[in-house]
């Protein structure tokens, strides 16, 4: 026979079980620290990378943003992090790319660059999205045959599933549309968003980076924020658990109503 105490305990236990199930499901697929409010926690970095909250007046949104610069260090007065950009081969190894992958999508020799990356578990059809902005000191004017393809710095992201080869995709370059920048760079693109669906369930690595092309006389940077992984499907709830929770709560409320009537 159900007593008030047993019904109460059953209701509490059922609700706790339901919440635990929902939490367990939601924790299966997640990007850690996608807003960079906790620095680079969850990420690995290489080259000149910082999490910036002030000097870059980014239009990606309020708060912290990840910034990668191709500043070489030896040829300029400063780097943002104190670390220079790294050679192309080191950058490709860090991102799981085959040697020559960056040159294959460039308009000239890739000199050096910087990048960040994070590995995470995702379910098929989950949606990964992020905001980005490209900044540069290269000449982006359309006058006098500029910008020039020989010095076409660009930003990119990389995508790798499990142990498969990583793939690289360009985000923006010096032929993009620019505005005057409020950052330490001369020109910047508008904030943009990219999103795409995961093809299958498993472990993924996403990377973000920027490279110098043709020379290292002028620097460029990539700013990234709001890296998110969203489920495309509702969280499943077993019918038996849901029914038990509804029954327990209903019995509990009926008992309370009976006590008040007395």
CORGI-V917623 format. One record per residue. OMEGA is omega in whole degrees, -180 to 180 (none if undefined). Layout:
<<OMEGA> <OMEGA>>
This chain:
<<180> <173> <179> <-178> <-178> <178> <180> <180> <180> <179> <-180> <-179> <-179> <179> <178> <179> <180> <179> <178> <179> <180> <-180> <-180> <-180> <-177> <-178> <-180> <-177> <-178> <170> <-178> <170> <-178> <178> <176> <178> <178> <179> <179> <177> <-179> <-178> <167> <-175> <174> <179> <-176> <-176> <177> <165> <-170> <179> <-176> <-170> <174> <179> <-173> <173> <174> <-178> <-179> <177> <-174> <172> <175> <-180> <175> <-179> <176> <179> <-174> <177> <-176> <-175> <-179> <-175> <-175> <164> <-176> <-176> <-172> <177> <179> <171> <-177> <180> <-175> <-178> <178> <179> <180> <177> <180> <-176> <179> <180> <172> <-179> <-179> <-178> <-179> <177> <-178> <180> <-179> <178> <178> <-179> <177> <-174> <-179> <-179> <-180> <-176> <170> <177> <175> <175> <-178> <178> <-180> <177> <178> <179> <170> <-178> <173> <179> <177> <175> <179> <178> <180> <-178> <-177> <170> <176> <179> <-179> <179> <178> <-180> <175> <175> <176> <0> <-178> <-176> <-180> <-179> <-173> <174> <178> <175> <-173> <167> <178> <-173> <-178> <176> <178> <-179> <178> <177> <178> <178> <-178> <-178> <-179> <177> <-179> <177> <-175> <175> <177> <177> <-174> <170> <172> <-174> <174> <-180> <174> <178> <-177> <-173> <178> <172> <169> <173> <-180> <-179> <172> <175> <178> <-174> <176> <-176> <-177> <-178> <178> <-179> <-179> <170> <176> <179> <178> <-179> <179> <-178> <171> <179> <174> <178> <178> <-179> <-178> <-173> <175> <-179> <174> <175> <-176> <178> <173> <175> <-173> <172> <-177> <178> <179> <-178> <176> <178> <-179> <177> <179> <-177> <-177> <-180> <179> <180> <180> <179> <180> <179> <-177> <-180> <179> <179> <179> <-179> <178> <179> <180> <180> <-180> <180> <179> <-179> <178> <none>>
